[in-house]
């Protein structure tokens, strides 16, 4: 086949690849309702209002939930810490300085050198985390928490790696450019971090990948329920249905800020929820809106990043320079310390999310939704997502962004929680 034939074949091959990927992951939602949904649907309203979470969830699924945590949490720590050690070794061994020197020989423009070095750091982080992330993907796949095929996961990983390289390279260029020009570089950097965080939050509702997500208007019946609740809550929020073709799990969240803010409901949630359950789902998301969840989480994320970076830079300044060091090569050390700061930031961020979750549930109850339907929704989520009723301290700190099911159900039906 000559070069011209390859050129003609390439668009067709790409189209077939995209079609195959889309078709492969597009049928995931069709498996709901399933046996778990039918079991939960069979729970009477009386049982939902008089029993604790431990008595309502499927005991076999709870065993699987414990197994999921025991498999997932070590892999998550490994995926986080391995890049830290790789970056620290990259700096300590002098390979970072050698790469800097190589890039300076290759490019005469210092800006290109900085961008390429930053992109190299981004690639190094993603490459070192590949195997742990593949392990985490396999855990989720085996435990039925993901319907994404391996080729789609691999394509995702490659695309995200490219974005990482471009982002890290751009940040390195911008920060070092500011350092060269003003002693107040940190003030401009802080302002830039806030601007980027809020910009990304604003455009998030418009940035869905067409290969995996399809966003359409919610069905008329669901939209009517949402409109009624919005009127009672004196809120006006656009509601859309987001078809998450990579998963058979339910989905509901608030996205965007300001005029872009909206409630997103997954197609699976719409399939398995009756009107009274949808009322609770919408009311809870309105609780997130009322609590200002998006801007609070965005602000917290920006602040944690700023403080983490400041601490990482301060610690790096107290570590002795190598003979071949300069501000460019030491970025590898700063990156390693940022990874350590990330481990500190995650529990704080998760704690804020759990607090917002508790407020959202209180708001939903104040909207006088059906308590039995609310409990049924939590039980369904617990069984389907393999969430521990009583997670241990490590799972609570590093994995749980929503209140544990025992506390949630206790707050909904008044039965004493089963967790210590």
C-alpha atoms as one frame of an Amber mdcrd trajectory, in Angstrom:
protein
   0.000   0.000   0.000   1.565   3.337  -1.052   1.604   6.548   0.970  -1.435
   7.939  -0.842  -3.426   4.814  -0.030  -2.505   5.151   3.649  -3.671   8.765
   3.601  -7.004   7.729   2.123  -7.387   4.838   4.561  -6.518   6.798   7.719
  -9.766   8.816   8.045 -11.812   5.654   7.541  -9.758   3.783  10.137 -10.173
   6.598  12.682 -13.914   6.700  12.035 -14.164   2.932  12.548 -12.105   3.195
  15.756 -14.312   5.949  17.178 -17.439   4.031  16.195 -16.121   0.870  17.831
 -15.236   2.667  21.039 -18.556   4.474  21.181 -20.518   1.310  20.453 -18.495
  -0.699  22.936 -19.241   1.611  25.821 -22.663   2.848  24.795 -24.594  -0.182
  25.997 -23.453   0.008  29.620 -26.565   1.740  30.903 -28.868  -0.877  29.371
 -28.124  -3.344  32.193 -30.223  -1.291  34.627 -32.581  -2.029  36.312 -30.847
  -5.185  37.498 -31.154  -7.754  40.291 -29.860  -5.287  42.872 -32.513  -2.743
  41.882 -35.252  -5.379  42.092 -34.097  -6.362  45.616 -34.118  -2.745  46.770
 -37.485  -2.099  45.103 -38.851  -5.023  47.144 -38.082  -3.320  50.475 -41.322
  -2.014  51.972 -41.703   1.572  53.123 -42.164   0.285  56.694 -38.830  -1.555
  56.689 -37.048   1.450  55.206 -38.288   3.633  58.068 -37.612   1.288  61.004
 -34.333  -0.446  60.161 -30.746   0.718  60.244 -28.454   0.810  57.226 -26.749
  -2.479  58.164 -30.098  -4.279  58.125 -31.203  -2.775  54.799 -28.193  -3.265
  52.557 -27.241  -6.555  50.955 -24.781  -8.373  53.294 -22.996 -10.056  50.376
 -22.455  -6.671  48.739 -21.020  -5.380  52.009 -18.428  -8.160  51.992 -17.575
  -7.132  48.434 -17.405  -3.472  49.552 -14.821  -4.334  52.206 -12.842  -6.288
  49.630 -12.973  -3.321  47.238 -11.532  -0.969  49.857  -8.778  -3.438  50.794
  -7.776  -3.763  47.141  -8.279  -0.175  46.056  -6.740   1.887  48.869  -3.196
   0.400  48.689  -3.247   0.845  44.911  -4.333   4.465  45.307  -1.469   5.178
  47.708   0.972   3.447  45.367  -0.307   5.488  42.388   0.180   8.677  44.429
   3.533   7.932  46.052   5.360   6.226  43.171   5.584   9.482  41.122   6.843
  11.217  44.296   9.764   8.793  44.603  10.429   8.865  40.853  10.580  12.689
  40.789  12.760  12.796  43.917  15.169  10.272  42.391  15.085  12.146  39.070
  16.350  15.265  40.863  18.709  13.604  43.356  20.440  11.475  40.714  21.216
  14.489  38.530  19.094  13.232  35.655  16.889  16.324  35.880  19.929  18.551
  35.415  21.135  16.352  32.554  17.753  16.665  30.838  17.842  20.441  31.311
  21.300  20.607  29.725  20.184  18.410  26.831  17.177  20.637  26.174  19.346
  23.769  26.265  21.611  22.263  23.638  18.590  21.323  21.551  16.677  24.613
  21.916  18.281  28.034  22.061  15.094  29.633  23.381  14.908  29.382  27.194
  11.120  29.506  27.108  11.061  26.376  24.944  13.524  24.727  27.318  11.276
  25.448  30.290   8.164  24.268  28.485   9.839  21.059  27.334  11.241  20.377
  30.809   7.822  20.892  32.389   6.221  18.639  29.777   8.869  16.014  30.558
   7.956  16.166  34.246   4.286  15.721  33.358   5.123  12.723  31.193   7.312
  11.249  33.933   4.507  11.512  36.496   1.951   9.895  34.204   4.335   7.170
  33.026   5.358   6.239  36.579   1.693   6.068  37.636   0.649   3.933  34.649
   0.891   0.496  36.247  -0.765   1.500  39.550  -3.568   3.205  37.640  -3.979
   0.143  35.432  -4.273  -1.920  38.602  -6.953   0.466  39.943  -8.823   0.238
  36.646  -8.757  -3.552  36.816 -10.011  -3.493  40.418 -12.942  -1.276  39.412
 -13.634  -3.429  36.369 -13.548  -6.721  38.316 -15.751  -5.258  41.073 -18.311
  -3.990  38.491 -17.612  -0.342  39.224 -16.595   0.444  35.651 -17.890  -0.722
  32.279 -15.101   0.968  30.333 -13.151  -1.339  28.040  -9.361  -1.471  28.272
  -8.821   0.214  24.903 -11.082   3.100  25.916  -9.263   3.392  29.254  -5.936
   3.408  27.430  -7.116   6.123  25.052  -8.286   8.163  28.030  -4.907   7.749
  29.721  -3.017   8.878  26.629  -5.236  11.944  26.140  -4.968  12.931  29.817
  -1.192  12.453  29.678  -0.981  14.848  26.726  -3.080  17.386  28.622  -0.816
  16.947  31.671   2.288  17.590  29.583   0.842  20.722  28.012  -0.487  22.001
  31.346   2.709  21.418  33.345   4.852  22.871  30.576   2.670  25.980  30.371
   2.615  26.479  34.152   6.400  26.151  34.370   6.845  28.749  31.616   4.361
  31.185  33.172   5.737  30.957  36.715   9.418  31.205  35.770   8.599  34.084
  33.397   7.016  35.932  36.342   9.981  35.103  38.588  12.329  36.692  36.018
  10.335  39.931  35.890   9.035  40.757  39.360   9.675  40.043  43.023   5.902
  39.862  43.499   5.638  36.850  41.178   3.825  34.865  43.866   0.955  37.373
  43.976   0.376  37.071  40.229   0.704  33.300  40.481  -1.933  33.129  43.215
  -4.278  35.297  41.150  -3.667  33.068  38.131  -4.435  29.906  40.117  -7.758
  31.327  41.294  -8.611  32.443  37.757  -7.820  29.038  36.242  -9.735  27.102
  38.901 -12.882  29.188  38.531 -12.616  29.258  34.728 -12.407  25.452  34.608
 -15.401  25.177  36.932 -17.376  27.597  34.773 -16.710  25.770  31.507 -17.045
  22.247  32.968 -20.722  21.829  31.899 -19.745  22.616  28.307 -16.647  20.414
  28.182 -18.168  16.923  28.004 -16.281  14.532  25.754 -18.614  13.520  22.896
 -16.939  10.113  22.663 -18.119   9.084  26.112 -20.857  11.489  27.245 -23.978
  12.746  25.552 -25.834  15.635  27.157 -29.510  16.108  26.351 -32.492  17.738
  27.964 -34.080  15.787  30.796 -37.354  13.944  30.053 -40.499  15.996  30.528
 -41.622  14.075  33.633 -38.256  14.526  35.368 -38.072  18.185  34.320 -41.547
  18.762  35.803 -40.463  17.291  39.156 -37.356  19.456  39.145 -39.313  22.588
  38.221 -41.761  22.009  41.076 -38.960  21.606  43.607 -37.088  24.619  42.256
 -40.208  26.726  42.673 -40.651  25.596  46.269 -36.962  26.217  47.007 -37.005
  29.608  45.228 -34.142  28.487  42.989 -33.886  28.394  39.214 -31.350  25.922
  37.860 -31.164  24.379  34.365 -31.510  20.586  34.534 -29.997  18.289  31.937
 -29.624  14.557  31.525 -26.092  13.379  30.990 -25.853   9.931  29.459 -22.777
   8.359  31.010 -22.099   5.562  28.585 -19.071   4.235  30.480 -20.943   3.089
  33.585 -24.128   1.383  34.723 -24.001   3.305  38.015 -26.360   6.097  38.962
 -25.259   9.689  38.691 -26.390  13.089  39.948 -24.311  16.194  40.627 -24.148
  19.983  40.343 -21.794  21.448  37.735 -20.704  24.966  36.864 -20.987  28.317
  38.571 -22.987  31.438  37.818 -24.983  31.282  34.582 -23.359  27.937  33.702
 -24.594  26.209  36.868 -26.849  23.204  36.351 -27.966  19.912  37.847 -26.857
  16.859  35.896 -28.829  13.617  36.211 -27.551  10.415  34.655 -29.707   8.247
  32.419 -29.310   5.299  34.789 -30.739   7.285  37.705 -33.732   8.216  35.569
 -34.244   4.567  34.611 -34.281   3.078  38.105 -35.865   5.861  40.188 -39.600
   6.281  40.648 -41.056   9.820  40.939 -40.722   9.944  44.735 -37.059   8.895
  44.531 -36.407  11.451  41.797 -37.876  14.096  44.081 -35.260  13.225  46.704
 -32.449  13.152  44.116 -33.391  16.578  42.735 -34.022  18.048  46.196 -30.618
  16.852  47.378 -28.874  18.421  44.393 -30.764  21.645  45.049 -29.324  21.421
  48.553 -25.855  21.457  47.020 -26.861  24.505  44.977 -28.246  26.257  48.051
 -25.017  25.523  49.934 -22.914  26.980  47.096 -21.064  23.676  46.712 -19.358
  24.389  43.381 -17.771  27.680  44.335 -16.840  26.377  47.802 -15.128  23.267
  46.433 -13.419  25.359  43.741 -12.199  27.883  46.308 -11.020  25.120  48.630
  -9.196  23.356  45.810  -7.414  26.555  44.806  -6.444  27.362  48.395  -5.173
  23.846  49.050  -3.090  23.992  45.871  -1.680  27.413  46.799  -0.795  26.433
  50.378   0.572  23.061  49.249   2.775  24.719  46.635   3.999  27.321  49.131
   4.946  24.621  51.633   6.612  22.519  48.924   8.676  25.489  47.730   9.617
  26.413  51.321  10.800  22.867  52.046  12.685  22.689  48.735  14.504  25.927
  49.610  15.821  24.268  52.772  17.243  21.281  50.902  20.809  21.845  49.743
  21.470  22.603  46.098  23.372  20.163  43.958  26.379  21.569  42.072  24.483
  21.335  38.767  21.180  22.667  40.150  19.199  25.663  38.988  15.511  26.726
  39.301  14.598  24.575  36.301  16.105  21.282  37.458  14.807  21.746  41.022
  11.252  21.722  39.698  11.481  17.916  39.915  12.084  18.220  43.668   9.210
  20.689  44.047   6.961  18.292  42.115   7.854  15.434  44.465   7.044  17.566
  47.508   3.753  18.617  45.886   2.813  14.938  45.724   3.346  14.672  49.476
   1.211  17.783  50.010  -1.518  16.153  47.905  -1.781  13.368  50.467  -2.415
  16.011  53.129  -4.934  17.909  51.002  -7.145  14.942  50.059  -8.592  14.325
  53.562  -9.329  18.041  53.929 -11.108  18.185  50.589 -13.048  14.988  51.352
 -14.078  16.391  54.729 -15.536  19.480  53.052 -17.405  17.289  50.568 -18.901
  15.185  53.380 -20.028  18.356  55.147 -21.737  19.579  51.972 -23.349  16.143
  51.574 -24.811  16.367  55.071 -26.187  19.848  54.351 -27.710  18.641  51.081
 -29.559  15.831  52.872 -30.888  18.252  55.495 -32.084  20.560  52.726 -33.854
  17.671  50.986 -35.645  16.713  54.191 -36.717  20.323  54.669 -38.348  20.059
  51.239 -40.612  17.341  52.725 -39.650  14.607  50.276 -40.724  11.023  50.924
 -38.388   9.694  53.641 -38.847   6.065  52.628 -37.967   6.933  49.026 -34.891
   8.828  50.248 -33.711   5.816  52.277 -34.372   3.525  49.307 -32.172   5.744
  47.118 -29.303   5.592  49.620 -29.625   1.804  49.950 -29.608   1.452  46.162
 -26.471   3.611  45.854 -24.755   1.693  48.664 -25.399  -1.704  47.105 -24.625
  -0.647  43.547 -21.445   1.302  44.308 -20.155  -1.170  46.914 -19.932   1.467
  49.645 -19.116   0.292  53.152 -21.871   1.049  55.654 -19.200   1.704  58.281
 -15.905   2.627  56.576 -12.717   2.596  58.635 -10.695   5.729  59.278  -8.406
   5.341  56.247 -11.296   4.813  53.850 -13.136   7.749  55.387 -10.148  10.064
  55.058  -8.973   9.149  51.565 -11.954   7.639  49.711 -15.259   8.895  51.104
 -16.572  12.187  49.705 -20.118  11.524  50.932 -21.313  10.710  54.429 -21.271
   7.012  55.240 -24.595   5.213  54.571 -25.144   4.515  58.254 -25.121   8.218
  59.137 -27.156   9.213  56.066 -29.895   6.664  56.646 -29.988   7.437  60.382
 -30.532  11.127  59.568 -33.312  10.193  57.105 -35.318   7.649  59.115 -34.299
   8.458  62.709 -32.958   4.961  63.475 -29.757   4.961  65.531 -26.641   4.555
  63.339 -24.835   1.228  63.456 -21.293   2.593  63.120 -19.141   3.077  66.236
